[in-house]
Amino acid sequence: MEKWDLTTLADGLLSTALTASSGCGMRTVDGGRPHLLHQTMIAMARGQMLGEHDNPGEATVQVLRGRVRITAGDDTTDGRPGQLLIVSGTRHTVTALEDAVVLLTVAKPPTQITADAMDAYLVPSGGRQHGRRRRWPVNASLPVQGRPSHDDASQGGIR
């Protein structure tokens, strides 16, 4: 089990954002491959905006400091400390109305793994290692047939 002091992390990130040329600072608190749930703390100086972008999954924004505005099309919602904003699945922007810190939580949908991809990544039953097959996490990304893998990306392919 892990424990984070969100107050200390928010203070540090906001300090970084206020001195950074980008006016932003962020830190992954939990998540990343192969996890379904991703939590990122984002600090933004007043007036900074995260340009229009898509959600990679279902998302919420918990406002920890300052005030923010989320705009998705014609829908605009302002948030202040203690509020939890449910972010729609449409393209949206986030603007800091004041120096602000938010905790973004995203639940990414699991990746579908095809039988062919599974066979390519599991040790064949004749080649068992210590009598067990290699396990592949259900939500881990696998290369799709015809698309370059991460190894291909390092050799000039795309990610």
Order of alpha helices (4+ residues) and beta strands (2+ residues): alpha-beta-beta-beta-beta-beta-beta-beta-beta-beta-alpha-alpha
